[in-house]
Amino acid sequence: MQSYTIGQAARLLGVSPDTARRWADAGRVATHRDEGGRRLIEGRDLAAFSVELAKADGAEEETSYTSVRNAFPGIVTAIKLGDVAAQVEIQAGPHRLVSLLTREAVEELSLEVGMEATARVKSTNVHIDTT
């Protein structure tokens, strides 16, 4: 099974190594030592902790973090759901933007026709988030 150093875990969790070390010291995530004495986190433990951390962070803050610069606030005009994929259309002023994304993403965003949303365009990709 894959194991991660404190530094690797910190990078994957988006925190500093000091923060990851404090979480490990507090017992929030289990660690063990390798032959060289380095502290490691089992992949399964890190995966479970990252899900737990995301749920806790999502409850506290509703800010969307994205590096996509071209934002088009608009209104959802159509949603076509498939078994796995979905197509979402947003009318942003004179611009009609269409994004193909997973059905799961549409459900997590609670997208509905008539709601306000922002299409974020980078190259040929369109990202959707709610405002």
Disulfide bonds with the S-S distance in Angstrom:
none
